[in-house]
Each structure stands twice: as C-alpha cells, then as structure tokens.
Amino acid sequence: MHRHCLFPILLHLSLLGGAHAVVVATGDGTQNTTAPVDDFGFANVGRVFNTKDGFFNSGVYLGHGWVLTAYHVVRDGSGGFLFGDVVFGSTTFAATPASGVRLQNADTTFTDLALFQLTVEPISLAAVTIASALPSLNSAITMVGNGQDRETSVTQWNVDGSNVWTEGGVPPYERSGYKELQGNQSVRWGTNTIESGPSILNVGFGNLTTFVTDFDNTANEAQGSPGDSGGAVFYKNGATWELIGIVDATASYIGQPDFTAVFGDLTYAASLPTYRSQIVATIPEPGSITLGLIGAAVLGWRRRR
C-alpha cells in the first residue's frame, strides 16, 4: 500500500473542540502525562493557541523568554503572525506581538518554523540545549506534544484492493491502530526511533529539513496526532538531553479513516541542527552567555590587578 500525501497535523483540528496529547501505543493511552525519572525537559513543552484556526497546538520553551513552534501554528494567513495564549503547566503567558521570527533555509526561503518571545519570562523553566548534529538512524528519541487522545483499545481494519477500509470483519486484518478521541487537555510524551532523514518536506509553508519516525505497536511508542504541531523531539546525547526536532506533520495510508493513528503511520519533525545557527543568533544559549560573563569578570579582575 502506498502512503497518501503529507498533511500538517493541524488540518484535522478545525473539527475538534479541544486539544489533547500525543498518541502512544499499548496501555490504556492515558499514560505519560508527567515527567519521567530521567526528565528530558517535559515542562518546557506547552500549549500554544492557534488563533487562526481556534485550537491549541504545541510549542517548546527554549529559554530567555523565547518559544519555538511550527510557523503554521502562529501564522496569520498572509505571511505574518497571529498570537494567542501560551500555557506552560498551569500558567498562561502572552506573546510579544512584534517578536515573531520565521526561520529560513540556506537559500533564504522561509520555512515552517517560528520563534517568538513571551511578555514575561517563565522563571521556573530551565533553558534547553539545541543539538548541533542529527543523531544516526535508529537512535532512540522522546517525542512530546499536546496532540489528541485515543481510544483505550486497538481497532482492526480490512483493506481491499481499492484502498477501502472496513472496520472489523474477518481476520487476518491488514491494518490496526487507534481511533482518536476528544478529551481533557494534557501534554504527553512517548518514545520512538529515527527512521530516516534528513529529507525535505513541504506541506504548504515552505521547504523544511526533517527526519521521520514510524509508529509501531511497542510500549510507549509515539505517533503525532492533531495538536502536536510545534511539539518537541529530544535525544539524549551522552548525559545531556538535547532538543533535536519540532513536530510538524504526519503521513498516513491511502484511504485511512480520519482521526486515527495506525501502525505504520509516520511523523515528520524539523531537524533543528539545520536551523540551530539562526536560533542561537536570536537566543544565545545559556552556556555561551555564562562563558561571556565569566570572561568579562576575569578580564575585569585582571585589569584591577
């Protein structure tokens, strides 16, 4: 079976009344709504209100008051920005209206990533480390976002030669996965591995360098769902958790019913090492700032001597 065209995660959400969490395999689907023991930066992923389409998506707090998300989450429809509420934990923040920065490719064309600054800095949140290189294929990653919940149990489908999906029927089944549900808002994490990349993706908001994960029926495996656009992908590099991606889009099978997460579906995430220099130029990493302050202090000490 061939996959149909890619679509931004947000496109289904205009039909929904709320935002929920990334779909994870096995269990009852309600797990992983708090930080794990080895915390990758769970609290740094929040809900960003998509004012144009009227629902919450996701965003990542980088530090120094700045948030990174997919451009299609904060677009105004004419190339500019339209900001709504931004929620981290139980605290609601506002965006600085003129702070929007849309990231660019090497050829200066715009891409589907955007930075913006909050009017108040969330002092309870630490800054994240942005990866300088994409991990190798099959590397373990953690995905977190404010996408849609799922039903508790697995659904099975038969698929005929014309790609018509029939729920249930006679086994063996060609496809299985989960129907997605509306429910309480939450941010949820799950795990996966890098399936392929880097590659170029364009879902109508400019070329974007991405990597891909695929959804398998293994414990806690994550798949993007409506609301996850702008969510985070983390990778543990040695002892340090690094932000390597921003969730952008999914791909599903031809004929796959709407609002489902089927094993074999794909999630596409922006590869942040490609755009790291632009991000750091806007938001200096804490390490560089600290070193600069230390250097200045040492210089002053030497002059005083």
NUVO-301873 format. One record per residue (C-alpha): residue in three letters; x, y, z. Coordinates in steps of 0.5 Angstrom, whole numbers, padded with zeros to 4 digits, always signed. Example, Ala and Ser with C-alpha at 12.3 -4.5 7.8 and 13.67 -1.06 7.14 Angstrom:
ALA+0025-0009+0016SER+0027-0002+0014
END
This chain:
MET+0000+0000+0000HIS+0002+0007-0002ARG+0002+0013+0003HIS-0002+0019+0001CYS+0000+0026+0001LEU+0003+0029+0007PHE-0001+0034+0011PRO+0000+0039+0017ILE-0002+0036+0024LEU-0007+0042+0025LEU-0011+0041+0019HIS-0016+0036+0023LEU-0016+0040+0029SER-0021+0045+0026LEU-0026+0040+0027LEU-0025+0039+0034GLY-0027+0042+0041GLY-0020+0042+0045ALA-0013+0039+0045HIS-0010+0033+0048ALA-0004+0029+0048VAL+0001+0025+0043VAL-0002+0018+0042VAL+0002+0013+0045ALA+0002+0005+0044THR+0000+0000+0049GLY-0003+0001+0056ASP-0010+0005+0056GLY-0007+0011+0053THR-0007+0016+0059GLN+0000+0015+0061ASN+0006+0019+0061THR+0003+0026+0063THR+0008+0027+0068ALA+0016+0028+0067PRO+0020+0021+0067VAL+0025+0020+0072ASP+0030+0022+0067ASP+0027+0028+0065PHE+0028+0031+0058GLY+0025+0037+0059PHE+0018+0036+0060ALA+0016+0042+0063ASN+0019+0046+0057VAL+0013+0043+0052GLY+0007+0047+0053ARG+0000+0049+0049VAL+0000+0055+0044PHE-0006+0057+0042ASN-0007+0057+0034THR-0011+0064+0034LYS-0013+0063+0026ASP-0016+0056+0027GLY-0018+0056+0034PHE-0015+0051+0038PHE-0009+0049+0042ASN-0002+0046+0039SER+0005+0046+0042GLY+0011+0050+0043VAL+0018+0049+0046TYR+0021+0054+0051LEU+0028+0055+0050GLY+0030+0060+0055HIS+0031+0067+0056GLY+0023+0068+0055TRP+0023+0065+0048VAL+0019+0060+0045LEU+0020+0055+0038THR+0014+0052+0035ALA+0012+0051+0028TYR+0010+0057+0024HIS+0003+0054+0021VAL+0001+0055+0029VAL+0002+0062+0029ARG+0001+0065+0022ASP-0004+0070+0021GLY-0005+0067+0013SER-0001+0073+0010GLY+0006+0071+0012GLY+0005+0075+0019PHE+0004+0073+0026LEU-0002+0072+0030PHE-0001+0070+0037GLY-0006+0067+0042ASP-0005+0065+0049VAL+0001+0060+0051VAL+0001+0056+0057PHE+0006+0052+0061GLY+0004+0048+0066SER-0002+0052+0070THR+0001+0059+0068THR-0002+0063+0062PHE+0003+0067+0058ALA+0002+0072+0053ALA+0007+0073+0047THR+0010+0080+0045PRO+0006+0082+0038ALA+0012+0084+0034SER+0017+0079+0037GLY+0016+0074+0031VAL+0022+0071+0027ARG+0020+0066+0022LEU+0027+0062+0021GLN+0030+0061+0014ASN+0033+0056+0009ALA+0040+0057+0007ASP+0037+0060+0000THR+0034+0065+0005THR+0027+0062+0003PHE+0022+0062+0009THR+0021+0055+0013ASP+0015+0052+0017LEU+0019+0054+0024ALA+0018+0061+0028LEU+0021+0064+0034PHE+0017+0069+0039GLN+0018+0072+0046LEU+0014+0072+0052THR+0012+0078+0055VAL+0014+0075+0062GLU+0020+0070+0063PRO+0018+0063+0066ILE+0023+0063+0071SER+0021+0056+0073LEU+0023+0053+0067ALA+0031+0052+0065ALA+0034+0053+0058VAL+0034+0047+0053THR+0040+0045+0049ILE+0039+0045+0042ALA+0043+0040+0038SER+0049+0041+0033ALA+0048+0035+0030LEU+0043+0030+0028PRO+0043+0023+0031SER+0044+0017+0027LEU+0039+0013+0024ASN+0035+0008+0029SER+0037+0013+0035ALA+0032+0013+0041ILE+0028+0019+0042THR+0023+0022+0046MET+0017+0026+0043VAL+0012+0030+0047GLY+0006+0035+0045ASN-0001+0037+0046GLY-0004+0032+0041GLN-0010+0028+0041ASP-0012+0023+0046ARG-0014+0016+0043GLU-0019+0010+0045THR-0017+0005+0050SER-0017-0001+0046VAL-0014-0003+0039THR-0018-0002+0033GLN-0017-0007+0027TRP-0019-0006+0019ASN-0019-0010+0013VAL-0017-0006+0007ASP-0019-0008+0000GLY-0015-0007-0007SER-0019+0000-0008ASN-0016+0002-0001VAL-0023+0002+0002TRP-0022+0001+0010THR-0027-0003+0013GLU-0027-0004+0021GLY-0027-0011+0024GLY-0029-0016+0019VAL-0026-0023+0018PRO-0018-0024+0020PRO-0013-0023+0018TYR-0013-0016+0019GLU-0009-0011+0014ARG-0008-0005+0019SER-0009-0004+0026GLY-0008+0002+0031TYR-0013+0007+0035LYS-0018+0012+0034GLU-0017+0019+0036LEU-0022+0022+0041GLN-0023+0029+0044GLY-0022+0029+0052ASN-0018+0033+0057GLN-0012+0037+0055SER-0006+0035+0057VAL+0001+0034+0055ARG+0004+0027+0054TRP+0011+0024+0052GLY+0013+0018+0048THR+0019+0014+0045ASN+0021+0012+0038THR+0027+0012+0034ILE+0029+0016+0028GLU+0027+0012+0022SER+0030+0016+0016GLY+0033+0023+0015PRO+0035+0029+0014SER+0030+0030+0008ILE+0026+0036+0005LEU+0019+0037+0007ASN+0014+0042+0004VAL+0006+0042+0007GLY+0005+0049+0004PHE+0009+0053+0009GLY+0016+0053+0006ASN+0021+0047+0005LEU+0023+0044+0012THR+0029+0040+0013THR+0026+0034+0017PHE+0027+0027+0020VAL+0022+0021+0020THR+0019+0017+0026ASP+0015+0011+0025PHE+0009+0008+0029ASP+0010+0001+0032ASN+0006-0003+0037THR+0011-0003+0042ALA+0010+0000+0049ASN+0010+0008+0050GLU+0012+0009+0042ALA+0009+0016+0040GLN+0006+0018+0034GLY+0004+0025+0032SER-0004+0027+0032PRO-0008+0033+0032GLY-0005+0039+0036ASP+0002+0036+0036SER+0005+0041+0031GLY+0010+0045+0035GLY+0012+0039+0040ALA+0019+0037+0042VAL+0023+0031+0040PHE+0029+0030+0045TYR+0035+0026+0044LYS+0040+0024+0050ASN+0047+0025+0048GLY+0051+0022+0053ALA+0049+0025+0059THR+0045+0031+0056TRP+0038+0032+0053GLU+0038+0036+0047LEU+0033+0038+0043ILE+0033+0036+0036GLY+0027+0037+0033ILE+0020+0040+0032VAL+0014+0036+0031ASP+0011+0039+0024ALA+0007+0034+0020THR+0004+0026+0019ALA+0003+0022+0014SER-0002+0016+0013TYR-0004+0011+0009ILE-0009+0012+0003GLY-0016+0011+0005GLN-0014+0011+0012PRO-0020+0014+0016ASP-0019+0021+0019PHE-0018+0022+0027THR-0014+0015+0027ALA-0007+0013+0029VAL-0005+0007+0025PHE+0001+0003+0026GLY+0006+0004+0020ASP+0004+0012+0020LEU+0010+0017+0020THR+0011+0023+0024TYR+0016+0029+0021ALA+0020+0033+0025ALA+0024+0039+0023SER+0031+0038+0024LEU+0034+0043+0029PRO+0041+0042+0027THR+0040+0045+0021TYR+0037+0052+0024ARG+0041+0052+0030SER+0045+0058+0028GLN+0039+0062+0027ILE+0036+0060+0033VAL+0042+0061+0037ALA+0043+0068+0034THR+0037+0070+0036ILE+0037+0067+0043PRO+0044+0066+0045GLU+0045+0059+0049PRO+0046+0060+0057GLY+0053+0057+0056SER+0055+0062+0051ILE+0052+0068+0056THR+0055+0065+0062LEU+0062+0064+0059GLY+0062+0071+0056LEU+0060+0074+0063ILE+0066+0069+0066GLY+0070+0072+0061ALA+0068+0079+0063ALA+0069+0078+0070VAL+0076+0075+0069LEU+0078+0081+0065GLY+0076+0086+0070TRP+0080+0082+0075ARG+0086+0082+0071ARG+0085+0090+0070ARG+0084+0091+0077ARG+0091+0087+0079
END
